[in-house]
Amino acid sequence: MYRIFFIVSILLLIGCQKEYTPKPRGYFRIDFPRKSYKKLEKDLPYSFDIPSYSITRRVNEPGATPKWVTISTPENKADIHISYDELDHNLLKHIEESRKLAYDHSIKADAISERIYINPKENVYGTIYNIEGNAASPIQFFLTDSTKHFLRGALYFREVPNIDSLRPVIEFFRPDIIRLIETTKWK
């Protein structure tokens, strides 16, 4: 019995001489669905393509109108909030408000870039804001026809913003938002 105890003790002492190095914290693997799209089937003054793996619901919050929707992907805890207003000679007010809402993230953002979008065939014009860093909303945009319609969108995650873990998810949703913008039509 003493021999076994002595051999086990020697093996433990020899085996534990190296310094322990903890592994860095890892992130869970994220499985993304296959890309496919469907038309937004709601009675709204606008239409566009949305991901077929998303759920659309009306926004029931104070100040929201029946023309506001949220496009959710529960598996990735992602929401695209869409708000819509009819213009009444107040286009500049809406543009400035959208710009302010995007630049409110500059406190946490590393950079904010703007990209102009123009689709004269469908009479859709707008700006896309790409917000880099640990901001709550990495992509925002607005679309308008300059006379009657004004649509604003923002991508949010129901998670604490951590760019290291969210970057793959943001890059997955970026083409979905671009598709939404490119297929927007006014009714």
N, C-alpha and C positions, 0 to 999 in steps of 0.2 A: 504494500500500500504506500509505504514511504517512497519507494522507487518511482511509482507512477506520479505521485505528488511532486517529487523532485524533477522529473522529466517535463511535466506540464509547466512547472514554474520556470524552468530554463527556457522552454519554447516561448512562453509569454514574454519573458524579459528580452529575448532575442528579437521576437516579432514586433515589439513595441518601441524599438529604439529609433525608428524613423519619425520625423516630425509629421504631425497630422496636418493636412492641408484641406480645408473645407472646399466643397464644390461651389462654384458661383450659382446664384439663384437662377433658375431657368423659368421658362414660360411654357404654358401648355400648347400643344399643337392645335392649330386652328384648321378645321376642315371647312372649306367653302363649297357652296352648292355650284352646280353647273350653271353657266350664264344662259338665261333665257328671259324673254320679256313678254309683257302683255299690255294692252291698252288700259288706262285708268277708266273704269266703267262707273262713273258717277255723274250725276246731273250737276255739272259745274260749268262755268264760263270758259274753261280751258281743258285741254286734254294733252296727254303725253304718255310715253311708254314707261312702265315701272317694272322692276324685277319680278318675275313670276314667283319667286320665293319670299316675297314680302306680303305684308298685310296692310291694308289701307283702312283708316278710320277717321271719322270726323273729329275735329278738336272741340271739346266741351270745356272750355276754360273761360273765365271772365275776360271780356273784351274780344273774344273770338267770334267770327261770323260763320254761318253755315258753309261758306266757300273755302274754309281752311281745312286742311287734311294733314294727317301724319302718316307717313309710309314707314312701317316698322319691319325690322328683321330681328325677331326675338332671339334667334340662335346666336347672333353676334352683338346683341344689345345695342343695335344701331337704329336711329330714327332720323328721317328726313322730314323736318317741319316745313310745311308749305302754307304760306299766308297769301291771301289775294285781296286786293282792294280795287274798286272802280275809281278811275281818275276823274277829278272834277277841277281841272286847271291847277292841279297841285303835284305835277310830276316831279319838280325839283325838290319839293319837301320829302317825297317818298324816296328819291334817290339818295338824298343827304341822310335820311334816317337809316337806310340800308347800309350806307357807307360807315356811319357812326356805329351801328351794331357790329359790323365786321371789325372795325378798328378798336372796339372796346376790348378785344382779345389781345391787343398789343402788349399788355402788361405781362402776359405769359408767353407770347409768341416770340420766336426767333426772327421771323420775317413774315411780311404779308405782301403777296404779289397780286396784281389785278390783271385780268385778261378780258378784253372786250369781246362780246359775241354779237354777230350780225347775221341775220337770216332774212333778207329782204323779200324772198319768195313767200314766207309765212307772216311777214311783218312782225318779226320777233327780234328784239334788240336787248342787250343787257351787259352785265359785268359779272365775272366769276372771281371770287376772292379765295386764294389758296393761302391758308394760315399755317405756317410751319412752327413746330415746337409743341409744348405741352398745353396748348389752348383747348378749351372745351369744345369748340366747333372748328374742325380743320378745313371745311369747305362751306362757303356761303355764296349765294348768287341772287341776282334779281333779273327779271325779264319784263319787258313792257312793249307795247305797240306805240307808245308816246302820246296817245290820245285818250284811250278808254281803259285799258287793262294794265295792272301792275301786280306781278307775282314775285314773291320772295321765298327763297329756300335756304335751309341750313341743316347740315349734317351734325348730329350730336350722338354721343355714346353714353349709355347708362353705366359708366365706369369712371374711376378717377383717371384723368388724362395722364398717360405715360407714353410718350412717343415711341419708346423702344418696343413696347408690346402692342401698341395700336397701329404702327406703321403698316404692317401687312393688311390689316383690316381696312385702313383708309385707302390703300392702293387697290384693294378689291372693290370698294364702293365708288371710287373715282370714275371708272367707265360707266357705271350705272347712272351717276349724276350727269355726266356728259350726254349720255343717251337721253335722259329725261329732258335736258335742255334742248338738244337737237331735234327732238320730236314734238316740242311744245307747239300747239296750235290754239288759236282763239276761236271761240264759238260765237 
